[in-house]
Amino acid sequence: MEIDKPTRLPGTILNYEQKIFIITSLAQFNAPSETQRLFSEQYGIEIGVSSLGRYDPTKADGQQMKQELKDLFFKVRAEYMENEAIIPIAHRFVRLLRLEKEYHNADLVETRLKVLEQAAKEVGGAYAGNKVGFTAEVQNADGSVGRFSVLSKEDFENIARTVADEI
């Protein structure tokens, strides 16, 4: 079975739709090589990565773009950046779910410790030096609330090993 290869046309003049495709892709922070691949898949035409700079007004080559296309680029980029909510990993909850999955799939204790460390960072603290900075509250049997906020790195690793051994 023969696969259709993209046509390489030197000096190809792109139509308006094709230019919009490239501008939109670059405005959404796709690398030129990724934009090239997507364009080739969409239109069956191979374009050079170096020629894509003329469709990005943040690059020197893109300064020659028509104002209408520059405006489109910046409008698409602004809308794209405002929509971080559609990116799952932008949400702490999703990141923690993925860390949980990674933790349970890890075969090595060292990997589990690294995942636990990352989870500790995610739930409220900064891991700095020899301290794991997070705060947790536990309810004691008498109903009072106990609180701890900092563990030494060594204590954290010991607790993490114990937890890992129990699983």
SEMAR-354743 format. One record per atom (N, C-alpha, C): atom name; residue in one letter; x, y, z. Coordinates in nm, 3 decimals. Example, Ala and Ser with C-alpha at 12.3 -4.5 7.8 and 13.67 -1.06 7.14 Angstrom:
<nodes>
("N","A",(1.319,-0.569,0.780))
("CA","A",(1.230,-0.450,0.780))
("C","A",(1.320,-0.330,0.780))
("N","S",(1.285,-0.225,0.708))
("CA","S",(1.367,-0.106,0.714))
("C","S",(1.290,0.003,0.787))
</nodes>
This chain:
<nodes>
("N","M",(0.084,-0.118,0.000))
("CA","M",(0.000,0.000,0.000))
("C","M",(0.089,0.124,0.000))
("N","E",(0.064,0.211,-0.092))
("CA","E",(0.145,0.331,-0.106))
("C","E",(0.082,0.446,-0.029))
("N","I",(0.164,0.512,0.049))
("CA","I",(0.116,0.624,0.130))
("C","I",(0.141,0.753,0.052))
("N","D",(0.039,0.838,0.048))
("CA","D",(0.054,0.967,-0.019))
("C","D",(0.149,1.054,0.060))
("N","K",(0.257,1.096,-0.005))
("CA","K",(0.352,1.186,0.058))
("C","K",(0.310,1.329,0.030))
("N","P",(0.340,1.418,0.124))
("CA","P",(0.309,1.559,0.098))
("C","P",(0.385,1.609,-0.025))
("N","T",(0.323,1.692,-0.100))
("CA","T",(0.385,1.752,-0.216))
("C","T",(0.473,1.867,-0.170))
("N","R",(0.595,1.868,-0.218))
("CA","R",(0.684,1.980,-0.185))
("C","R",(0.690,2.071,-0.306))
("N","L",(0.638,2.188,-0.287))
("CA","L",(0.634,2.284,-0.396))
("C","L",(0.719,2.405,-0.358))
("N","P",(0.838,2.417,-0.417))
("CA","P",(0.922,2.532,-0.383))
("C","P",(0.852,2.663,-0.422))
("N","G",(0.860,2.759,-0.334))
("CA","G",(0.801,2.889,-0.361))
("C","G",(0.649,2.886,-0.367))
("N","T",(0.588,2.790,-0.301))
("CA","T",(0.442,2.779,-0.302))
("C","T",(0.381,2.903,-0.239))
("N","I",(0.281,2.956,-0.305))
("CA","I",(0.206,3.069,-0.250))
("C","I",(0.085,3.011,-0.178))
("N","L",(0.076,3.043,-0.052))
("CA","L",(-0.033,2.988,0.028))
("C","L",(-0.158,3.072,0.012))
("N","N",(-0.273,3.005,0.018))
("CA","N",(-0.398,3.081,0.014))
("C","N",(-0.428,3.133,0.155))
("N","Y",(-0.532,3.215,0.164))
("CA","Y",(-0.567,3.280,0.290))
("C","Y",(-0.596,3.177,0.400))
("N","E",(-0.670,3.074,0.368))
("CA","E",(-0.704,2.970,0.467))
("C","E",(-0.578,2.903,0.522))
("N","Q",(-0.483,2.875,0.435))
("CA","Q",(-0.359,2.811,0.477))
("C","Q",(-0.276,2.904,0.566))
("N","K",(-0.275,3.033,0.533))
("CA","K",(-0.203,3.129,0.616))
("C","K",(-0.266,3.137,0.755))
("N","I",(-0.399,3.138,0.760))
("CA","I",(-0.470,3.143,0.887))
("C","I",(-0.438,3.019,0.970))
("N","F",(-0.431,2.904,0.906))
("CA","F",(-0.397,2.780,0.975))
("C","F",(-0.261,2.793,1.043))
("N","I",(-0.162,2.842,0.970))
("CA","I",(-0.026,2.856,1.023))
("C","I",(-0.024,2.959,1.136))
("N","I",(-0.087,3.074,1.113))
("CA","I",(-0.088,3.179,1.214))
("C","I",(-0.154,3.130,1.344))
("N","T",(-0.264,3.060,1.330))
("CA","T",(-0.335,3.007,1.447))
("C","T",(-0.249,2.906,1.522))
("N","S",(-0.184,2.818,1.449))
("CA","S",(-0.099,2.717,1.512))
("C","S",(0.016,2.781,1.589))
("N","L",(0.082,2.878,1.526))
("CA","L",(0.194,2.945,1.592))
("C","L",(0.147,3.029,1.710))
("N","A",(0.031,3.090,1.697))
("CA","A",(-0.024,3.172,1.806))
("C","A",(-0.056,3.085,1.928))
("N","Q",(-0.083,2.957,1.905))
("CA","Q",(-0.113,2.865,2.015))
("C","Q",(0.014,2.796,2.067))
("N","F",(0.128,2.856,2.040))
("CA","F",(0.258,2.813,2.092))
("C","F",(0.305,2.678,2.036))
("N","N",(0.250,2.634,1.924))
("CA","N",(0.305,2.516,1.860))
("C","N",(0.440,2.553,1.802))
("N","A",(0.536,2.466,1.816))
("CA","A",(0.669,2.488,1.759))
("C","A",(0.656,2.491,1.607))
("N","P",(0.747,2.561,1.539))
("CA","P",(0.742,2.561,1.393))
("C","P",(0.744,2.420,1.333))
("N","S",(0.822,2.329,1.391))
("CA","S",(0.825,2.192,1.338))
("C","S",(0.690,2.122,1.356))
("N","E",(0.622,2.149,1.467))
("CA","E",(0.489,2.093,1.490))
("C","E",(0.389,2.155,1.393))
("N","T",(0.397,2.284,1.373))
("CA","T",(0.310,2.353,1.277))
("C","T",(0.333,2.298,1.137))
("N","Q",(0.457,2.275,1.102))
("CA","Q",(0.490,2.219,0.971))
("C","Q",(0.424,2.082,0.955))
("N","R",(0.433,1.998,1.056))
("CA","R",(0.374,1.863,1.050))
("C","R",(0.223,1.872,1.037))
("N","L",(0.161,1.955,1.121))
("CA","L",(0.015,1.970,1.117))
("C","L",(-0.031,2.022,0.981))
("N","F",(0.041,2.119,0.928))
("CA","F",(0.007,2.176,0.798))
("C","F",(0.016,2.070,0.689))
("N","S",(0.123,1.993,0.692))
("CA","S",(0.143,1.888,0.593))
("C","S",(0.030,1.784,0.599))
("N","E",(-0.011,1.748,0.721))
("CA","E",(-0.121,1.653,0.737))
("C","E",(-0.253,1.711,0.687))
("N","Q",(-0.275,1.839,0.712))
("CA","Q",(-0.401,1.904,0.677))
("C","Q",(-0.413,1.928,0.526))
("N","Y",(-0.304,1.976,0.465))
("CA","Y",(-0.312,2.022,0.326))
("C","Y",(-0.235,1.937,0.226))
("N","G",(-0.153,1.843,0.274))
("CA","G",(-0.076,1.760,0.182))
("C","G",(0.035,1.836,0.112))
("N","I",(0.074,1.948,0.170))
("CA","I",(0.181,2.031,0.114))
("C","I",(0.290,2.043,0.219))
("N","E",(0.413,2.021,0.178))
("CA","E",(0.525,2.034,0.271))
("C","E",(0.583,2.175,0.258))
("N","I",(0.594,2.240,0.372))
("CA","I",(0.654,2.374,0.373))
("C","I",(0.777,2.371,0.463))
("N","G",(0.870,2.457,0.437))
("CA","G",(0.991,2.462,0.516))
("C","G",(0.969,2.530,0.650))
("N","V",(1.030,2.475,0.753))
("CA","V",(1.018,2.532,0.888))
("C","V",(1.067,2.677,0.889))
("N","S",(1.175,2.703,0.816))
("CA","S",(1.232,2.838,0.817))
("C","S",(1.137,2.941,0.756))
("N","S",(1.045,2.898,0.671))
("CA","S",(0.952,2.993,0.610))
("C","S",(0.837,3.030,0.703))
("N","L",(0.824,2.961,0.815))
("CA","L",(0.711,2.987,0.904))
("C","L",(0.728,3.114,0.988))
("N","G",(0.849,3.161,1.003))
("CA","G",(0.874,3.282,1.081))
("C","G",(0.800,3.403,1.029))
("N","R",(0.769,3.402,0.900))
("CA","R",(0.698,3.518,0.842))
("C","R",(0.552,3.524,0.884))
("N","Y",(0.505,3.418,0.953))
("CA","Y",(0.366,3.415,1.000))
("C","Y",(0.357,3.434,1.152))
("N","D",(0.468,3.474,1.213))
("CA","D",(0.472,3.497,1.357))
("C","D",(0.524,3.638,1.382))
("N","P",(0.435,3.732,1.417))
("CA","P",(0.478,3.871,1.434))
("C","P",(0.570,3.894,1.553))
("N","T",(0.593,3.792,1.635))
("CA","T",(0.690,3.806,1.745))
("C","T",(0.832,3.778,1.697))
("N","K",(0.845,3.736,1.572))
("CA","K",(0.975,3.709,1.511))
("C","K",(1.009,3.820,1.413))
("N","A",(1.136,3.837,1.385))
("CA","A",(1.180,3.943,1.294))
("C","A",(1.115,3.928,1.157))
("N","D",(1.111,3.806,1.104))
("CA","D",(1.050,3.784,0.972))
("C","D",(0.901,3.817,0.970))
("N","G",(0.836,3.807,1.084))
("CA","G",(0.692,3.831,1.091))
("C","G",(0.654,3.977,1.097))
("N","Q",(0.751,4.065,1.107))
("CA","Q",(0.722,4.208,1.112))
("C","Q",(0.662,4.259,0.981))
("N","Q",(0.681,4.183,0.875))
("CA","Q",(0.631,4.224,0.743))
("C","Q",(0.484,4.182,0.720))
("N","M",(0.424,4.112,0.817))
("CA","M",(0.286,4.066,0.800))
("C","M",(0.191,4.184,0.788))
("N","K",(0.080,4.161,0.717))
("CA","K",(-0.026,4.262,0.713))
("C","K",(-0.080,4.280,0.854))
("N","Q",(-0.121,4.401,0.886))
("CA","Q",(-0.171,4.432,1.020))
("C","Q",(-0.289,4.342,1.058))
("N","E",(-0.375,4.314,0.962))
("CA","E",(-0.492,4.228,0.987))
("C","E",(-0.449,4.089,1.037))
("N","L",(-0.341,4.035,0.981))
("CA","L",(-0.293,3.903,1.021))
("C","L",(-0.220,3.910,1.156))
("N","K",(-0.149,4.020,1.179))
("CA","K",(-0.086,4.039,1.311))
("C","K",(-0.193,4.046,1.419))
("N","D",(-0.298,4.123,1.393))
("CA","D",(-0.407,4.135,1.490))
("C","D",(-0.469,3.998,1.518))
("N","L",(-0.487,3.920,1.413))
("CA","L",(-0.543,3.786,1.431))
("C","L",(-0.452,3.701,1.519))
("N","F",(-0.323,3.705,1.492))
("CA","F",(-0.226,3.629,1.571))
("C","F",(-0.240,3.662,1.720))
("N","F",(-0.238,3.791,1.753))
("CA","F",(-0.242,3.832,1.893))
("C","F",(-0.379,3.806,1.956))
("N","K",(-0.485,3.814,1.879))
("CA","K",(-0.618,3.780,1.930))
("C","K",(-0.627,3.632,1.964))
("N","V",(-0.580,3.547,1.874))
("CA","V",(-0.581,3.402,1.897))
("C","V",(-0.494,3.368,2.018))
("N","R",(-0.377,3.430,2.027))
("CA","R",(-0.286,3.402,2.139))
("C","R",(-0.351,3.443,2.272))
("N","A",(-0.413,3.560,2.276))
("CA","A",(-0.477,3.608,2.399))
("C","A",(-0.590,3.515,2.441))
("N","E",(-0.673,3.474,2.346))
("CA","E",(-0.783,3.382,2.376))
("C","E",(-0.730,3.248,2.424))
("N","Y",(-0.625,3.202,2.360))
("CA","Y",(-0.564,3.074,2.396))
("C","Y",(-0.510,3.078,2.539))
("N","M",(-0.444,3.187,2.573))
("CA","M",(-0.386,3.198,2.707))
("C","M",(-0.492,3.216,2.815))
("N","E",(-0.606,3.272,2.781))
("CA","E",(-0.714,3.290,2.877))
("C","E",(-0.784,3.159,2.910))
("N","N",(-0.766,3.060,2.827))
("CA","N",(-0.839,2.934,2.842))
("C","N",(-0.758,2.825,2.911))
("N","E",(-0.682,2.862,3.012))
("CA","E",(-0.604,2.759,3.081))
("C","E",(-0.694,2.656,3.148))
("N","A",(-0.819,2.692,3.170))
("CA","A",(-0.913,2.600,3.233))
("C","A",(-0.937,2.476,3.148))
("N","I",(-0.914,2.484,3.018))
("CA","I",(-0.937,2.368,2.933))
("C","I",(-0.817,2.273,2.933))
("N","I",(-0.709,2.314,2.996))
("CA","I",(-0.590,2.230,3.003))
("C","I",(-0.596,2.152,3.134))
("N","P",(-0.621,2.022,3.126))
("CA","P",(-0.640,1.944,3.249))
("C","P",(-0.529,1.958,3.352))
("N","I",(-0.405,1.953,3.309))
("CA","I",(-0.295,1.954,3.406))
("C","I",(-0.279,2.090,3.474))
("N","A",(-0.351,2.190,3.427))
("CA","A",(-0.347,2.320,3.493))
("C","A",(-0.423,2.316,3.626))
("N","H",(-0.499,2.211,3.648))
("CA","H",(-0.578,2.199,3.771))
("C","H",(-0.507,2.111,3.873))
("N","R",(-0.494,2.162,3.992))
("CA","R",(-0.425,2.090,4.100))
("C","R",(-0.485,1.951,4.121))
("N","F",(-0.617,1.941,4.118))
("CA","F",(-0.685,1.814,4.138))
("C","F",(-0.639,1.710,4.036))
("N","V",(-0.631,1.749,3.910))
("CA","V",(-0.588,1.658,3.804))
("C","V",(-0.442,1.617,3.825))
("N","R",(-0.359,1.713,3.861))
("CA","R",(-0.217,1.681,3.885))
("C","R",(-0.204,1.580,3.998))
("N","L",(-0.283,1.598,4.105))
("CA","L",(-0.278,1.503,4.216))
("C","L",(-0.328,1.365,4.174))
("N","L",(-0.432,1.360,4.092))
("CA","L",(-0.480,1.231,4.042))
("C","L",(-0.372,1.159,3.961))
("N","R",(-0.304,1.236,3.879))
("CA","R",(-0.197,1.176,3.797))
("C","R",(-0.080,1.131,3.883))
("N","L",(-0.049,1.208,3.986))
("CA","L",(0.056,1.166,4.079))
("C","L",(0.016,1.040,4.153))
("N","E",(-0.111,1.031,4.192))
("CA","E",(-0.161,0.912,4.260))
("C","E",(-0.146,0.789,4.171))
("N","K",(-0.183,0.803,4.046))
("CA","K",(-0.171,0.693,3.951))
("C","K",(-0.024,0.654,3.932))
("N","E",(0.061,0.756,3.919))
("CA","E",(0.204,0.731,3.902))
("C","E",(0.261,0.660,4.025))
("N","Y",(0.218,0.702,4.142))
("CA","Y",(0.264,0.641,4.266))
("C","Y",(0.230,0.491,4.268))
("N","H",(0.107,0.458,4.234))
("CA","H",(0.065,0.317,4.238))
("C","H",(0.126,0.234,4.126))
("N","N",(0.167,0.296,4.019))
("CA","N",(0.230,0.223,3.909))
("C","N",(0.381,0.211,3.925))
("N","A",(0.438,0.282,4.020))
("CA","A",(0.583,0.282,4.039))
("C","A",(0.629,0.150,4.101))
("N","D",(0.734,0.095,4.045))
("CA","D",(0.790,-0.029,4.098))
("C","D",(0.898,-0.005,4.202))
("N","L",(0.969,0.105,4.190))
("CA","L",(1.082,0.133,4.278))
("C","L",(1.042,0.226,4.392))
("N","V",(1.094,0.199,4.510))
("CA","V",(1.067,0.284,4.626))
("C","V",(1.116,0.425,4.600))
("N","E",(1.230,0.438,4.534))
("CA","E",(1.284,0.570,4.505))
("C","E",(1.185,0.652,4.420))
("N","T",(1.124,0.586,4.324))
("CA","T",(1.026,0.655,4.239))
("C","T",(0.906,0.696,4.321))
("N","R",(0.860,0.607,4.409))
("CA","R",(0.746,0.639,4.495))
("C","R",(0.778,0.757,4.586))
("N","L",(0.900,0.760,4.637))
("CA","L",(0.940,0.872,4.723))
("C","L",(0.939,1.003,4.646))
("N","K",(0.984,1.000,4.523))
("CA","K",(0.983,1.122,4.442))
("C","K",(0.840,1.167,4.414))
("N","V",(0.752,1.072,4.390))
("CA","V",(0.612,1.106,4.366))
("C","V",(0.550,1.164,4.493))
("N","L",(0.579,1.104,4.608))
("CA","L",(0.528,1.157,4.734))
("C","L",(0.582,1.298,4.760))
("N","E",(0.706,1.319,4.727))
("CA","E",(0.766,1.452,4.744))
("C","E",(0.692,1.553,4.655))
("N","Q",(0.667,1.515,4.530))
("CA","Q",(0.595,1.604,4.440))
("C","Q",(0.454,1.631,4.490))
("N","A",(0.388,1.529,4.544))
("CA","A",(0.253,1.547,4.598))
("C","A",(0.256,1.643,4.717))
("N","A",(0.360,1.632,4.800))
("CA","A",(0.372,1.722,4.914))
("C","A",(0.385,1.867,4.866))
("N","K",(0.460,1.888,4.759))
("CA","K",(0.473,2.022,4.702))
("C","K",(0.337,2.070,4.653))
("N","E",(0.266,1.981,4.591))
("CA","E",(0.138,2.015,4.529))
("C","E",(0.030,2.052,4.631))
("N","V",(0.031,1.985,4.746))
("CA","V",(-0.077,2.007,4.843))
("C","V",(-0.053,2.126,4.935))
("N","G",(0.045,2.202,4.909))
("CA","G",(0.051,2.324,4.986))
("C","G",(0.186,2.365,5.031))
("N","G",(0.285,2.300,4.986))
("CA","G",(0.411,2.346,5.037))
("C","G",(0.518,2.352,4.935))
("N","A",(0.619,2.413,4.979))
("CA","A",(0.739,2.418,4.899))
("C","A",(0.836,2.323,4.964))
("N","Y",(0.900,2.246,4.884))
("CA","Y",(1.001,2.156,4.934))
("C","Y",(1.131,2.233,4.920))
("N","A",(1.192,2.265,5.031))
("CA","A",(1.313,2.346,5.024))
("C","A",(1.417,2.291,5.119))
("N","G",(1.536,2.275,5.070))
("CA","G",(1.646,2.227,5.152))
("C","G",(1.614,2.093,5.215))
("N","N",(1.623,2.086,5.347))
("CA","N",(1.597,1.962,5.418))
("C","N",(1.458,1.958,5.480))
("N","K",(1.372,2.048,5.440))
("CA","K",(1.238,2.053,5.499))
("C","K",(1.133,2.030,5.392))
("N","V",(1.032,1.957,5.428))
("CA","V",(0.916,1.941,5.343))
("C","V",(0.812,2.032,5.404))
("N","G",(0.773,2.135,5.332))
("CA","G",(0.682,2.233,5.391))
("C","G",(0.538,2.206,5.352))
("N","F",(0.463,2.145,5.439))
("CA","F",(0.319,2.134,5.420))
("C","F",(0.256,2.122,5.557))
("N","T",(0.130,2.153,5.562))
("CA","T",(0.059,2.149,5.687))
("C","T",(-0.054,2.050,5.676))
("N","A",(-0.074,1.973,5.779))
("CA","A",(-0.185,1.878,5.781))
("C","A",(-0.250,1.881,5.919))
("N","E",(-0.379,1.854,5.918))
("CA","E",(-0.451,1.845,6.044))
("C","E",(-0.507,1.705,6.057))
("N","V",(-0.501,1.653,6.178))
("CA","V",(-0.559,1.522,6.205))
("C","V",(-0.650,1.534,6.327))
("N","Q",(-0.759,1.461,6.322))
("CA","Q",(-0.850,1.465,6.436))
("C","Q",(-0.810,1.353,6.531))
("N","N",(-0.786,1.389,6.656))
("CA","N",(-0.748,1.292,6.757))
("C","N",(-0.873,1.219,6.806))
("N","A",(-0.851,1.110,6.876))
("CA","A",(-0.962,1.029,6.927))
("C","A",(-1.054,1.109,7.018))
("N","D",(-1.000,1.205,7.091))
("CA","D",(-1.083,1.285,7.182))
("C","D",(-1.156,1.400,7.111))
("N","G",(-1.140,1.409,6.976))
("CA","G",(-1.207,1.512,6.900))
("C","G",(-1.125,1.636,6.878))
("N","S",(-1.014,1.649,6.950))
("CA","S",(-0.929,1.765,6.929))
("C","S",(-0.855,1.751,6.796))
("N","V",(-0.807,1.863,6.748))
("CA","V",(-0.736,1.862,6.620))
("C","V",(-0.587,1.878,6.645))
("N","G",(-0.512,1.785,6.590))
("CA","G",(-0.367,1.794,6.598))
("C","G",(-0.316,1.849,6.466))
("N","R",(-0.209,1.923,6.473))
("CA","R",(-0.157,1.988,6.352))
("C","R",(-0.006,1.972,6.347))
("N","F",(0.044,1.940,6.228))
("CA","F",(0.188,1.940,6.210))
("C","F",(0.218,2.015,6.082))
("N","S",(0.335,2.075,6.076))
("CA","S",(0.360,2.156,5.959))
("C","S",(0.494,2.132,5.890))
("N","V",(0.593,2.081,5.958))
("CA","V",(0.722,2.064,5.891))
("C","V",(0.786,1.934,5.937))
("N","L",(0.835,1.859,5.841))
("CA","L",(0.911,1.738,5.870))
("C","L",(1.050,1.756,5.813))
("N","S",(1.146,1.692,5.877))
("CA","S",(1.279,1.693,5.816))
("C","S",(1.273,1.602,5.695))
("N","K",(1.364,1.620,5.604))
("CA","K",(1.369,1.537,5.484))
("C","K",(1.384,1.390,5.523))
("N","E",(1.468,1.365,5.623))
("CA","E",(1.490,1.228,5.668))
("C","E",(1.362,1.166,5.725))
("N","D",(1.289,1.242,5.808))
("CA","D",(1.163,1.192,5.863))
("C","D",(1.062,1.166,5.753))
("N","F",(1.055,1.257,5.658))
("CA","F",(0.962,1.240,5.546))
("C","F",(0.994,1.112,5.470))
("N","E",(1.122,1.091,5.438))
("CA","E",(1.160,0.971,5.364))
("C","E",(1.132,0.845,5.443))
("N","N",(1.153,0.848,5.574))
("CA","N",(1.123,0.731,5.657))
("C","N",(0.973,0.700,5.657))
("N","I",(0.892,0.803,5.672))
("CA","I",(0.746,0.783,5.668))
("C","I",(0.705,0.731,5.532))
("N","A",(0.761,0.790,5.427))
("CA","A",(0.725,0.747,5.292))
("C","A",(0.765,0.602,5.267))
("N","R",(0.881,0.561,5.316))
("CA","R",(0.923,0.421,5.301))
("C","R",(0.827,0.328,5.375))
("N","T",(0.788,0.368,5.495))
("CA","T",(0.695,0.287,5.572))
("C","T",(0.562,0.271,5.498))
("N","V",(0.512,0.380,5.446))
("CA","V",(0.387,0.375,5.370))
("C","V",(0.405,0.287,5.246))
("N","A",(0.516,0.304,5.178))
("CA","A",(0.542,0.226,5.057))
("C","A",(0.552,0.078,5.089))
("N","D",(0.611,0.044,5.202))
("CA","D",(0.624,-0.096,5.240))
("C","D",(0.490,-0.160,5.274))
("N","E",(0.398,-0.078,5.325))
("CA","E",(0.268,-0.129,5.364))
("C","E",(0.175,-0.153,5.246))
("N","I",(0.207,-0.093,5.134))
("CA","I",(0.119,-0.106,5.015))
("C","I",(0.152,-0.229,4.937))
</nodes>
